[in-house]
Amino acid sequence: MASVLKRDPAFENIPSIKAKTLRINLNPDIYGTFAEIGAGQETARHFFRAGGASGTIAKAMSAYDKAFSDAVYGVETDGRYVTQSRLKKMLSHEMRLMEERISREEHPERLFFTYANTVATIDFSKRYKGHGWLGLKFQLDPNQKEFDEIILHVRFKQNEARLQQETLGILGVNLIYGAFYKYNKPRKLLKYLYDHIDKDTLEIDMVNFSGPNFKDVDNRLMSLQLIRNDMTDAVMFGPDGNNLLPAAILYKKNILALRGSFRPVTKVNMDMFQKSHDIFIREQTVEEEKSIVIFEITLANLRASGEIDERDFLDRADTLCSLGHTVMISKFQEYYKLVEYFSNYTKARIGLTMGVNNLVDVFDEKYYRHLSGGILEAFGKLFFKDLKVYLYPMKNPETGQIMTSNNIKVHPRMKELYKFFKYNGKVMDIIDYDPDIMHIFSRDVLKKISNGEKGWEEMLPEGIAEIIKEKNLFTQKEVPAQEVVK
């Protein structure tokens, strides 16, 4: 293994940006290229300034002109330049040139890397704060055939392009340094990305690790870390377990969101989804091909039993992904915050599928005491959106009465507000529900699984019981040692 992997006690504390770049520059094995588009040569500049850059930098370039960029990296089908697809093409192209132009026979110990970013900083009118993709393709062993890769998406919060450029330069150094010296602690690597960066200036809303040295890294756990570390408010991942960029998935889409614990996902959850989705796509303003369904779990829900149990989180994710669903983890305890978040990306119809108990909670004033306008402020944010609630009924366990929007009980002070909400077409009852499954609750299924009881299998969607048994889900297990936070 090359010298880059050796521990250096002098750098155990958080080093300065100059110390990071100098350590890399003085390592005779690390060698690569920088391709930065849209925000200057900010990362490469740090390496040039530190001294000894000739031992690290094979090439630094910017293809600012769109025609020139297309000639180098190819034309994007959607015509955009600040995309993950563009970043991946940049990384692959530059790494291919590295391998073609640097002789392995003359430099058998060199560790190749390519750092790239494609960024749009804040516009002149300051309406759009700016965002970007950055990534690193690299190797930790010169004999490594398959390269490792880390890809990030960031959103800028600063109001000056110059400040955003400087932040991007620091972030790039932190990424390169972390990749070579903290690769075996991916969670810490994530935290180190904010070395010398205030979290109020930058949001990281997506990260994906891939390659032989990250084969045991579950990107869904990395996604969870972004939330836990206050790097972003919401993250998403698809059925394949890879993290998704919320903006790309939600942009101009009709969104149907189903919130729950999904611990585990039950036939009731799926009936709620299927019946509300049938109504949703029949709405006059909704185009099915421009719609997406999100299964959302709040961070508060994951903390329901105290500290977040990551194994439990992965168990929920495994079952939802196996059904082919897209999952969102958010910090939004209140529904109006979730709707506000969706509204950042779309003006189309937003649907919320919820049970009677959830709707009652929406009209509980205690959730809005932090707002100066209280519950009225929250509902003002809801009323002016193209929003509809699809309400799944509940059977009263004591009386056997079916509870719907017509007979639910809210606080006396909230009755008129509720009537206004309901009779303005914001609530639609799901009437074609399956009455034979209304007795099923996730907590009861979980209890049966934990106690080794029988009879829970038929309470779950087809195939889920087999997955739970095969993978031994929803039992107390630890995540792999490599994944444990130190």
Secondary structure, 3 states (H helix, E strand, C coil): CCHHHCCCHHHCCCCCHHHHHHHHHHCCCEEEEEEEECCCCHHHHHHHHHCCHHHCEEEEECCCCHHHHHHHHCCCCCCCCCCHHHHHHHHHHHHHHHHHHCCCCCCCCCEEEEEEEEEECCCCCCCCCCEEEEEEEECCCCCCCCCEEEEEEEEECCCCHHHHHHHHHHHHHHHHHHHHHCCCCHHHHHHHCCCCCCHHHEEEEEEEEECHHHCCCCHHHHHHHHHHCCCCCEEEECCCCCEECHHHHHCCCEEEEEECCCCCCCHHHHHHHHHHHHHHHHCCCCCHHHEEEEEEEEHHHHCCCCCCCHHHHHHHHHHHHHCCCEEEEECCCCHHHHHHHHHCCCCCCEEEEEEHHHHHHHCCHHHHCCCCCHHHHHHHHHHCCCEEEEEECEECCCCCCEECCCCCCCCHHHHHHHHHHHHHHHEEECCCCCHHHCCCCHHHHHHHHHCCCCCCHHHCCCCHHHHHHHHCCCCCCCCCHHHCCC
